[in-house]
């Protein structure tokens, strides 16, 4: 018998990066509207502030919290995406969502963010310090001072500023989640500023935890391995996305931590792809 010929697949132009990102966002938002049956309502009447909420893990957390009926304050520099997310998340009518443009490097913008929170809500139950950036692979002698300062200011100082503003409005049972990445405990050649910022952020996280124990405010160090988000475009665009975790799965782990009883704390979440390192 003659071997059957394989049919050639038609060639299609790949959509632009922004179009792909928007489609992925839309798909995740549709899934978030239905929620998982065992999480619906478990954060009802709670208020969460999420920075860097316009994409990636931050957006996935917003979706998971909204499915659990948590009211949300979403902050990021990309207001267009925040508004799109808010429109989808409030469609069920079960949650309130406000959006605020905020560059966490700027103390005045951070102050304005939390002033807006105070005007709308009586307290903060959950703070997620998720805003973060990376930089192109660059050895230390070639790394500019401007880029160093930008990364440190976003990943470390921004976490400090937001935590300092939120803590007075939190009470026993509240949770602060700091998204750190595996760079907080490892080193990657060419990523000096990113690693330094994350190591510093882990030190800040551990210090906050000890300071807040008496107040009953729990502090979670989120240390995820490779996750399929847009941050890879900043330093490794060709990274194997198929081997990475999904942001939604990271969000599930965080949801478990923030819904533990007030007398129980999950201090650290370490997770990574089942396949191991990339």
Secondary structure, DSSP 8 states (H G I E B T S, - for coil): ----------------HHHHHHHHHHHHHHHHHH--TTTTTTTTT-EEEEESTTSHHHHHHHHHHHHTT-EEEEEES-HHHHHHHHHHHTTTSS--EEEEE--TT-HHHHHHHHHHHHHH-S--SEEEE--------B-GGG--HHHHHHHHIIIIIHHHHHHHHHHTT--TT-EEEEE--GGGTS--TTBHHHHHHHHHHHHHHHHHHHHHTTTT-EEEEEEE-SB-SGGGGGT-TT--GGGSB-HHHHHHHHHHHHTS-TT----EEEE--TT---
